[in-house]
Amino acid sequence: MASRLWNREADKLLHSILTLESVSEAKRFFRDLMTEDEIRMIVDRWQVARMLHDGRTYREIAEDTGLSSRTIARLSRWLKSGKGGYRHMLAHHHPE
């Protein structure tokens, strides 16, 4: 599965993302690339990861986001034992 996910085209997309120079550019690109629901899903995941990192409980996160405890638990697993992407971004790029 990893080879189908991270292929040459995926690398091209990631390289393109790395060239974005502002939040405004990123907003325009991602809005053209994804639906509003897809953007909301990614924003929700990032919000939950930040809240978990900050020590918030599942109950608090569910109340604040409206997401299910099952979704929050899945994100918690990825945060703890994923590929380290969340941990890296939270350690280095945790804007308020």
C-alpha positions in Angstrom: 0.0 0.0 0.0 2.8 2.4 0.9 4.2 2.2 -2.6 0.8 3.1 -4.2 0.4 6.0 -1.8 3.9 7.5 -1.9 4.7 7.4 -5.6 6.3 9.8 -8.0 3.1 11.8 -8.4 2.7 12.1 -4.6 6.3 13.4 -4.4 5.5 16.0 -7.1 2.5 17.2 -5.1 4.5 17.4 -1.8 7.3 19.3 -3.6 4.7 21.7 -4.9 3.3 22.2 -1.4 6.7 23.1 -0.2 6.9 26.0 -2.6 3.9 27.8 -1.1 5.1 31.0 0.4 2.2 32.2 2.4 -1.0 31.2 4.2 -2.9 33.0 1.5 -1.2 30.9 -1.2 -1.8 27.7 0.7 -5.5 28.5 1.2 -6.0 29.1 -2.5 -4.1 26.0 -3.5 -5.8 23.7 -1.0 -9.3 25.1 -1.8 -8.7 24.2 -5.5 -7.2 20.8 -4.6 -9.9 19.6 -2.1 -13.5 20.0 -1.3 -14.6 22.0 1.7 -15.4 18.7 3.6 -11.9 17.4 2.9 -10.3 20.6 4.2 -12.5 20.5 7.3 -11.5 16.9 8.0 -7.8 17.8 7.8 -8.3 20.9 10.0 -10.2 18.7 12.5 -7.4 16.2 12.6 -4.8 18.8 13.2 -6.9 20.5 15.9 -7.3 17.1 17.7 -3.6 16.4 17.5 -2.8 19.7 19.0 -5.4 19.3 21.8 -4.1 15.8 22.6 -0.5 17.1 22.6 -1.6 19.8 25.1 -3.0 17.1 27.4 -6.7 17.6 26.8 -9.0 14.7 27.6 -11.0 12.8 25.0 -14.2 14.2 26.6 -13.0 17.8 26.4 -11.9 17.3 22.8 -15.2 15.7 21.9 -17.1 18.6 23.5 -15.1 21.2 21.7 -14.9 19.6 18.3 -18.0 17.5 18.1 -15.9 14.6 17.0 -16.5 11.1 18.3 -14.3 9.5 20.9 -13.5 6.8 18.3 -12.1 9.4 15.9 -10.2 11.0 18.7 -8.8 7.6 19.8 -7.7 6.9 16.3 -5.9 10.2 16.1 -4.3 9.6 19.5 -2.9 6.2 18.2 -1.5 8.0 15.1 0.0 10.7 17.3 1.7 8.1 19.6 2.7 5.4 17.1 2.4 6.8 13.6 5.3 7.8 11.4 6.2 10.8 13.7 4.8 13.4 11.4 2.4 14.8 14.0 5.1 14.8 16.7 7.5 16.6 14.4 5.0 19.3 13.5 3.8 19.8 17.0 7.4 20.1 18.3 8.5 22.6 15.6 5.4 24.3 14.2 2.8 24.8 16.9 1.4 28.2 16.1 -1.2 29.6 18.5 
